[in-house]
Amino acid sequence: MPQWTLFENDFRSIDQVLNELLERTNALSAHLVDRSGQLITTAGRTADFDATAFASLIAADFTANAELSQLLGDPSVEAVVSEGKSRSVHSCMLAERVIMCTVFDRRSTLGLVRFRAQRACQELDLVFRALFEKVGLIEPAPGGHEFVDAAGREVDALFGE
């Protein structure tokens, strides 16, 4: 998988979205992982586990679930959830290259995390697609940004934000 780096403005945007996700869900941490298993960035509490190993396992888990989904006739997987007794993880794909994982405990619910993660994923998808266009990993989408921006404004208006 090609190497790429984050620009400072992109990192600020990403950090803001992840911290807002944590605040609105009361989740413990949020992580962005490259599909190859490399940790991109983290927000929140991570001192009690190995984030590098976590990133590798999340990428493998997401890939395995995507393959399983294809085997069952579905071309893609929307999200992967791992529910534990004390902590759970919700993972979803953005920009077809980055996995966003939200780690949460009983202070939150899967429904809330799923809802807010979907919103964060939409925002981060735009950031990463623009970044990948800048570094030449994907071709620019003609006129695509205007529609996505307009849709985002409509969702914001709907929820009074």
N, C-alpha and C positions, 0 to 999 in steps of 0.2 A: 504494500500500500504506500502511495507517495507520502513524503513528509511535508508538513506544512506547519506554520507558526501562527500564533494569534497576534494581531496588532493591538496596541494599547487601547484604542477606542472600542474595539470589538470586545476585549477583555472586560472593560468597564461595563459595557452593555450586558454581557453574559453574567458577570458578578451581580449586577443589579437584579436581573431576572431570577437568578438562583436564590438570592437572599429574600426577595419578595415571596417566592414560592415557600421558603422555609417559614417565613413570618405568617403567611396566610393559612398554612396547613398545620403549623406547630410540629413539623417534621424535625428529625434530628440532623439530617445532612442531605445534601444533594451533590451528585457527582456527574461529570461528563467524561465519557470514556470513548475513545476511538474504537471503531469496529475491530481493529486489530488487537485490542486489549490494553492500549496505552492510556493511562490516566491523563486527561487534559487539564481539568481543574476540579476543585472541591469547595463547597461552602458548608459551614456548620461544623458539628462535632464529629471528629474522626480519630481521636487519639486512642480509642479503645479497640481498634482493629487495623490490620495492615491494608492501607488503601491501594497499594500496588497489586497485591494479590487479589483484593476485591475486584479491581478493574479487570484483571485477566479472567476471573471467574464470571463476572457479569457478561463480558463479551462472548465467552464460550456458551453461557446459558442462553443468551439471546439468540446466538447463531443456531444452537441446537433446537430451540423452540421454533425458529423460523423454518428450519428444515422439516421438523415434525409437522408444522402447519402445511407446508407444501405437500408432504406425503399424504396428508388428509384432504388435499384438494383445494386449499386456500392459498392464494399466491403470496400472502403476506401475513405478518402478525402485528396486531395493533400495540399490544403491551404484554409484558411478562411480569407476573406477580409471584413473589415468594413470601408465604405467610409463615411466620414463626411464632413461638409462644410470647417472646418479649419484643421482638422487632420484626418488621416486614419490609420488603423492598418492592417498589413499583418501577419498572423500566420501560422506556419507550424510545423509538428511533426518531431521529430528526436529521434532515438533509441527507438521508440515506447513508451516512457515514458515522454518525455520532449517537451514542446511547446515553440518554439522560436517566439517571437512577435517583430515586427518592427513598431514603431510609426513614422509617417512622415507627413509632411505638404506640402504646394504647392511648396516648394523649391526642391521637388523631384517628381518622378512619380511612379505609381504603377508598370509599366513595369521594371524600373530600380531596384526598391526595390525587386520585384519578382525574377529577374535575379540574383542579388547579394545575396539575402537571400537563394536562392537555393544552391549557392556555399558555403555560410557560413554553411548552414545546413549539407552539405556533410562533411565538416571538423569537425563540432561539433558532428555529428553522430558517427564518429570514436572515438572521445575523450570519449563520454558517453558510447559507447559500451565497450571500453577498461576499463573504470571505473567500469561499471556494472559487467564485468568479474572479476575484482580485488576483488570486494566485494561479489561475489557469487550470484548476482541476475540473471545472464544469463550464459549459458554454452559457453565456448570459441568456436568460429567458426574455424574449421580446414582449414587452408590455406586461409581464407577469406581476411586477411589484405593485403597480397601481391598483390592480384588483385585490391583491392581498391586503394592502394598506387600507383600502376602502372597507373590506370585510372586517378587518380588525377594529376600525372605528365604529362600525355598526354593532359589533359585539360589545364594545365598551359602552356605547350608548344604551344598549339593552340592559346591561347590568349596572348602569348608573356610575360608571367609573370614568 
